[in-house]
Amino acid sequence: MTGGRGRVTAAGVAFGCALAYGALKLDWALGGTLLMRESPLPRAARDDLLHRTADAVLGHWMSVALAVVGMAVALQLSGRFRPHGRIRRGVLLAGSWAGCLFMVSRAIGLLGYGFCHDLRLLTGAVSVRAATTDLVRYQAGWDLLLWSPYWLVFGLCWGVAAWHYGRGRSAGGPGPGDRR
């Protein structure tokens, strides 16, 4: 990916990931259960999701709002859209890099879930209570094949889009979206 095309592609994939996440959380907030059982969560948090506790539903709505913000930021980073004027460059870059760091850390397993943790669970390197072995392995399999790759792609796209966006002015040329 070179220049503006790389930025637009990365920002577009980040937009798509935010849209998918927001749609999933909206489904959950409205009573759906798509991929809910496959979420790698501690049992108490999973039970809260399945029983639709007030805190869980509120969390879904907050996630929907966060996804909408993420979509707006992705559009801004792409240079294709300016919602209600300019968002401060430093805020965009700081938020994008923070999102990148969080999502990649989650995907790798530095935050408890992720590739490393899943592989350890699935190979038996981590012991779990016999009563929860099947559930834990089921969730680890889904995390290994769906959730961790999703978070890795999402996070890397934030990083690539932010990197291209940040280079827009430092290279001496016009910034992304600046009029020529």
CORZIUR-V972931 format. One record per run of one state. SS is the DSSP state (h for helix, s for strand, l for the rest). FROM is the first residue (numbers start at 0). TO is the last residue. If there is no record, write none. Layout:
SS;FROM;TO  SS;FROM;TO
This chain:
l;0;1  h;2;28  l;29;41  h;42;49  l;50;52  h;53;77  l;78;87  h;88;107  l;108;113  h;114;121  l;122;128  h;129;169  l;170;179
